[in-house]
Amino acid sequence: MGSALKHDIIARLRQQILLAQGFKPPKAGTVAISLGPVNAAFPNNTFPTASLHEFISVGPQKAAASGEFVAGLTAALTFQPNFD
């Protein structure tokens, strides 16, 4: 079995697992924001923009870091061409 075939099988299995866990593929017209390597941490390599996210932090330093992350997300979303 060639490595391209193995890669394709693994990609399809990962997609099936995500669907079984309740993750849905991004809908057409979904705003994709470029977060660099952060996108790789999310299913389908896409930060879910049509969801509610909760950021919990313990201590002032971690609260500041969380706040900066949220500010970065907000800025990335605000400056999208299709943002209404």
N, C-alpha and C positions, 0 to 999 in steps of 0.2 A: 504494500500500500504506500503510495507516494505521500510526501510530506504535505503537499497542497491539499490532497484529499483528507488527510488527518486534520489539518487546520480547519477545513470546511465542516467536517463532522463535529469537531469540538465547538466551533462557533454556533452551529445549529443546536447542539445540546445545551449550550449556555443560554441561548434564546428560549428554548423550551423550559428550562429551569426558572428563568425570570418570569415567564408567563404563568407557570405553576405557582409561583410565589406572589402573584398578583400584580407584577409590574407590567405595564403596557408599553408598546413601542410609542415613540413620540408621534403625536398627531400631525397631520399636514398643516403647515402654517404655524407650527410651534416656534416661538422665538428661541433661537439657540444663542447663548452667550458664550463668548470665548473666555474661559477661565484657565487656559493653559493646562498644566498637569492636574489641576483639581478636577477637571471633567472626567479623567480616567477613574476616579473613585466612585463614579455613579453608574448605574445600569445604562447600557447603550451609549456610554461616554458622553452623556448629556445631563447637565444640571436640571432637575425638574423644576420648571418655572411655574407650573400650574398647581402648585402644592403649597401647603402651609409648613413652614419650617420653624423649629424651636431651637434656640441656642441657649444653653444653660452653662453658666460659668461659676466657678468658686474663686473668690478673691478678686481684688481690683485689677491686677495685671491681666488675668484671663478674661475678665469682663471687657477690658480695653481691647484686647486682641479680638474677641468676638464682635465687638462693636465695629472695629475696623473692617473685619471680614464682611459684615452686613453692609457697611457703607460701600465697600468695593462692589458687592453684588448689586446694590441699588444703582450705583453709577453705571455699571455695565448694562443694566437693563434700561436705564433712562436714556442712554445715548444710542439705542438701537434705532435703525431707520423705520421700523414698523411699530414703534412704541406709540401708543395712543393714550 
